[in-house]
Amino acid sequence: MTFATLHSDFNTLRRRLAVHVKPALAEITVEAPRGDADELSFIRLVAWGYVMLNETARIPLGFLKSLPPWNTTAALLPHVGALRTSMSHNLAFDSTRDVKTMRIASDWYSKSCGFGSPVCDTHWKACFNALLGELSELLAIAIRTCDQLAEPIDGSRLVVELQLRLDRDWPGHQFDRYVERAVEKFGYGLNPVEVRGLHLTNWRKVLSAAKEDQIERVLTQRIEADILDYMCHALPASADEIAQLLLYNDQSALAAALLALRGVGPEPTKDILNRLRDLSNAAAASKPA
């Protein structure tokens, strides 16, 4: 088995899918390994495998794995993500999550080459061959499972379902307009891209489950709820700003007003504050110079 054979298998899967759905799998453009017995080649193989599993083929593989002869709900080679993260990120020894990632990677290395930390070309070659075999086996069963898409009874239904999943595989930036509307509505000064990064996986699940004519409404509801939770349902203005609008100097009166506004909710509260701001501006304008 060589990387050239693996790449050929990937192109076979692309062809099998292209006759049923669009868009077919995109080409993987990260640098391919040039050897099979050195650390750099292994790093490039990990990167290539990660892109295939989590980017270009994520939706089709996630769909195919539930069909015979595959029939699994398990994650596909989850250690590939751990290997990539452990090699390309500065992991913290006091982070439970990072330590778990390091453990997964170390356990895989031990299983593949006999050492938890590969140090020589012999180790890297063993790791390269092990990962190459895993990716090859995965592609082989994915290609066989594509036969289900041509079945005379259920094939057309499966194709429609897979196409729907592909159509709803939105790039992250398509969710930003929902975030922008929500933060403006609630008066929160949040960066939509940062908020999106925290919730993108769950938003994609909601998108996948939404009825076709309810996508706009369902996504708006979910994203608004997540932003409110993220801000702990904070008021859309600070206490100082509200005190200025209400012309309150008494702390007890201000606290009572904040509690009352808190019970109204962020969106109605923003409307109330806007009206108070207008009244305050009008009162200031009417005072003699």
C-alpha positions as CSV (number, residue, x, y, z in Angstrom):
1,M,0.0,0.0,0.0
2,T,1.3,3.5,-1.0
3,F,-0.1,7.0,-0.6
4,A,-0.6,7.0,-4.4
5,T,-3.0,4.0,-4.0
6,L,-4.8,5.8,-1.2
7,H,-5.2,8.9,-3.3
8,S,-6.5,6.8,-6.2
9,D,-9.1,5.2,-3.8
10,F,-10.2,8.7,-2.8
11,N,-10.8,9.6,-6.4
12,T,-12.8,6.4,-6.9
13,L,-15.1,7.5,-4.1
14,R,-15.4,10.9,-5.7
15,R,-16.5,9.3,-9.0
16,R,-19.0,7.0,-7.3
17,L,-20.6,10.0,-5.5
18,A,-20.5,12.3,-8.5
19,V,-23.0,10.2,-10.5
20,H,-25.6,10.7,-7.7
21,V,-25.1,14.0,-6.0
22,K,-23.6,17.5,-6.4
23,P,-21.2,18.9,-5.5
24,A,-19.0,15.8,-5.6
25,L,-16.1,15.6,-3.2
26,A,-13.6,18.4,-3.6
27,E,-10.0,17.6,-4.2
28,I,-7.7,17.7,-1.2
29,T,-5.1,20.3,-1.8
30,V,-3.0,20.1,1.3
31,E,0.6,19.0,0.7
32,A,0.8,15.2,0.1
33,P,3.5,13.1,1.7
34,R,6.5,12.6,-0.4
35,G,7.9,9.6,1.5
36,D,6.7,7.0,4.0
37,A,9.5,6.7,6.5
38,D,10.1,10.1,8.0
39,E,8.3,12.4,10.5
40,L,7.3,15.0,7.9
41,S,5.7,12.4,5.6
42,F,3.7,11.2,8.6
43,I,2.6,14.7,9.5
44,R,1.4,15.3,6.0
45,L,-0.5,12.1,5.9
46,V,-2.2,13.1,9.2
47,A,-3.1,16.4,7.7
48,W,-4.4,14.8,4.5
49,G,-6.5,12.3,6.4
50,Y,-7.9,15.0,8.7
51,V,-9.0,17.1,5.8
52,M,-10.7,14.1,4.2
53,L,-12.5,13.0,7.4
54,N,-13.5,16.4,8.7
55,E,-13.8,18.7,5.7
56,T,-14.1,17.5,2.1
57,A,-15.8,14.1,2.8
58,R,-17.4,14.8,6.2
59,I,-21.0,14.8,5.0
60,P,-20.9,11.8,2.6
61,L,-18.9,9.6,5.0
62,G,-21.2,10.5,7.9
63,F,-24.1,9.5,5.7
64,L,-22.6,6.3,4.2
65,K,-21.4,4.9,7.5
66,S,-25.0,4.3,8.6
67,L,-25.8,2.1,5.6
68,P,-24.9,-1.6,4.9
69,P,-22.3,-3.0,4.8
70,W,-20.9,-0.3,7.0
71,N,-23.7,0.0,9.6
72,T,-21.9,2.0,12.3
73,T,-22.6,5.0,14.4
74,A,-19.1,5.3,15.7
75,A,-16.9,8.2,15.0
76,L,-14.5,7.7,12.0
77,L,-10.9,7.4,13.1
78,P,-11.2,10.0,15.9
79,H,-7.5,9.6,16.8
80,V,-6.6,11.4,13.5
81,G,-7.9,14.6,15.1
82,A,-5.9,13.9,18.2
83,L,-2.7,13.3,16.2
84,R,-3.2,16.5,14.2
85,T,-3.9,18.5,17.3
86,S,-1.0,17.1,19.3
87,M,1.5,17.9,16.5
88,S,0.3,21.3,15.5
89,H,-1.1,23.0,18.7
90,N,0.6,24.1,21.9
91,L,-1.3,21.9,24.4
92,A,-1.5,22.8,28.0
93,F,-0.4,20.2,30.6
94,D,-3.0,21.5,33.1
95,S,-5.9,21.2,30.7
96,T,-8.0,18.1,31.1
97,R,-9.1,18.3,27.4
98,D,-5.5,18.7,26.2
99,V,-4.2,15.9,28.3
100,K,-6.9,13.6,27.0
101,T,-5.8,14.6,23.4
102,M,-2.2,13.8,24.2
103,R,-3.2,10.5,25.8
104,I,-5.1,9.4,22.7
105,A,-2.2,10.3,20.4
106,S,0.3,8.5,22.7
107,D,-1.8,5.4,22.9
108,W,-2.1,5.3,19.1
109,Y,1.6,5.7,18.7
110,S,2.3,2.9,21.2
111,K,-0.1,0.6,19.4
112,S,1.3,1.5,15.9
113,C,5.1,1.5,16.5
114,G,5.6,0.3,20.0
115,F,6.6,3.7,21.4
116,G,4.4,6.4,22.8
117,S,6.7,9.0,21.3
118,P,8.2,8.1,17.9
119,V,11.8,9.2,17.6
120,C,13.4,7.5,14.5
121,D,12.5,6.8,10.9
122,T,11.7,3.2,11.8
123,H,9.0,4.4,14.2
124,W,7.6,6.9,11.8
125,K,7.4,4.4,9.0
126,A,5.5,2.0,11.2
127,C,3.1,4.9,12.2
128,F,2.8,5.9,8.5
129,N,1.9,2.4,7.4
130,A,-0.6,2.0,10.2
131,L,-2.5,5.2,9.4
132,L,-2.3,4.6,5.7
133,G,-3.9,1.2,6.3
134,E,-6.7,2.7,8.4
135,L,-7.5,5.3,5.8
136,S,-7.4,2.7,3.0
137,E,-9.8,0.4,4.8
138,L,-12.2,3.3,5.5
139,L,-12.2,4.3,1.8
140,A,-12.7,0.7,0.7
141,I,-15.8,0.2,2.7
142,A,-17.1,3.7,1.8
143,I,-16.8,2.8,-1.9
144,R,-18.6,-0.5,-1.3
145,T,-21.4,1.3,0.5
146,C,-22.0,3.6,-2.5
147,D,-23.7,0.6,-4.1
148,Q,-26.7,1.4,-1.8
149,L,-27.2,4.6,-3.7
150,A,-27.9,2.6,-6.9
151,E,-30.3,0.1,-5.3
152,P,-33.6,0.0,-7.2
153,I,-35.8,0.2,-4.1
154,D,-34.2,2.6,-1.7
155,G,-31.5,4.1,-3.8
156,S,-33.4,7.1,-5.0
157,R,-34.6,7.9,-1.5
158,L,-31.0,7.7,-0.1
159,V,-29.7,10.0,-2.9
160,V,-32.4,12.6,-2.1
161,E,-31.4,12.4,1.6
162,L,-27.7,12.7,0.9
163,Q,-28.3,15.6,-1.4
164,L,-30.3,17.4,1.2
165,R,-27.5,17.0,3.7
166,L,-25.0,18.4,1.2
167,D,-27.2,21.3,0.4
168,R,-27.4,22.2,4.1
169,D,-23.7,21.9,4.8
170,W,-23.4,25.6,5.1
171,P,-19.9,27.2,5.4
172,G,-19.6,28.9,8.8
173,H,-20.0,32.5,7.5
174,Q,-23.6,31.8,6.3
175,F,-24.6,31.8,10.0
176,D,-23.1,35.2,10.7
177,R,-26.2,37.2,9.5
178,Y,-28.3,35.5,12.1
179,V,-25.8,36.3,14.8
180,E,-25.5,39.9,13.6
181,R,-29.3,40.4,13.8
182,A,-29.5,38.9,17.3
183,V,-26.7,40.9,18.8
184,E,-28.1,44.1,17.3
185,K,-31.6,43.2,18.5
186,F,-30.4,42.6,22.1
187,G,-27.9,45.4,22.2
188,Y,-24.9,43.2,22.8
189,G,-21.5,44.2,21.5
190,L,-20.4,40.8,20.4
191,N,-18.2,39.7,17.5
192,P,-20.3,37.4,15.3
193,V,-17.4,35.3,14.2
194,E,-16.3,34.6,17.8
195,V,-19.8,33.6,18.8
196,R,-20.2,31.4,15.7
197,G,-17.0,29.5,16.6
198,L,-18.5,28.5,20.0
199,H,-21.7,27.0,18.5
200,L,-21.2,26.1,14.9
201,T,-21.4,22.3,15.3
202,N,-24.8,22.6,17.1
203,W,-26.2,25.1,14.7
204,R,-25.4,22.8,11.8
205,K,-27.3,20.0,13.6
206,V,-30.3,22.3,14.0
207,L,-30.1,23.3,10.3
208,S,-30.0,19.6,9.3
209,A,-33.1,18.8,11.3
210,A,-35.2,21.9,10.3
211,K,-38.1,21.6,7.9
212,E,-37.3,23.3,4.6
213,D,-39.8,26.1,5.0
214,Q,-38.8,26.7,8.6
215,I,-35.0,27.1,8.3
216,E,-35.0,30.9,8.8
217,R,-37.3,30.7,11.8
218,V,-35.6,27.8,13.5
219,L,-32.1,29.1,13.1
220,T,-33.2,32.5,14.4
221,Q,-34.7,30.9,17.5
222,R,-31.7,28.8,18.3
223,I,-29.1,31.4,17.7
224,E,-30.9,34.0,19.7
225,A,-31.3,31.5,22.6
226,D,-27.5,30.7,22.5
227,I,-26.6,34.4,22.5
228,L,-28.9,35.0,25.5
229,D,-27.4,32.1,27.3
230,Y,-23.9,33.2,26.5
231,M,-24.6,36.6,28.0
232,C,-26.5,35.1,30.9
233,H,-29.6,37.1,29.7
234,A,-27.8,40.4,30.5
235,L,-29.6,43.7,30.0
236,P,-28.8,45.5,26.7
237,A,-27.2,48.4,28.6
238,S,-24.9,48.9,31.6
239,A,-26.2,50.1,35.0
240,D,-24.5,53.5,34.4
241,E,-26.2,53.9,31.0
242,I,-29.6,53.0,32.5
243,A,-29.0,55.4,35.4
244,Q,-28.4,58.3,33.0
245,L,-31.5,57.5,31.0
246,L,-33.7,57.2,34.0
247,L,-32.0,60.2,35.7
248,Y,-31.6,58.1,38.9
249,N,-29.1,59.1,41.5
250,D,-30.4,56.9,44.2
251,Q,-28.8,53.5,44.2
252,S,-31.8,51.7,45.7
253,A,-34.1,53.1,43.1
254,L,-31.7,52.2,40.3
255,A,-31.4,48.6,41.7
256,A,-35.2,48.3,41.7
257,A,-35.4,49.6,38.2
258,L,-32.7,47.1,37.0
259,L,-34.5,44.2,38.6
260,A,-37.8,45.3,37.0
261,L,-36.1,45.6,33.6
262,R,-34.4,42.3,34.1
263,G,-37.8,40.6,34.4
264,V,-38.9,42.1,31.0
265,G,-36.3,40.5,28.9
266,P,-33.5,41.9,26.7
267,E,-35.5,42.6,23.6
268,P,-38.4,44.5,25.2
269,T,-36.0,46.1,27.5
270,K,-34.1,47.5,24.6
271,D,-37.3,49.1,23.2
272,I,-38.0,50.6,26.6
273,L,-34.5,52.0,26.9
274,N,-34.7,53.5,23.4
275,R,-38.0,55.2,24.3
276,L,-36.5,56.5,27.5
277,R,-33.5,57.8,25.6
278,D,-35.8,59.6,23.2
279,L,-37.7,61.2,26.1
280,S,-34.4,62.2,27.8
281,N,-33.1,63.8,24.6
282,A,-36.4,65.6,24.0
283,A,-36.4,66.9,27.6
284,A,-32.8,68.1,27.2
285,A,-33.6,69.9,24.0
286,S,-36.6,71.7,25.6
287,K,-34.6,73.2,28.4
288,P,-33.8,76.9,28.0
289,A,-30.2,77.6,27.0
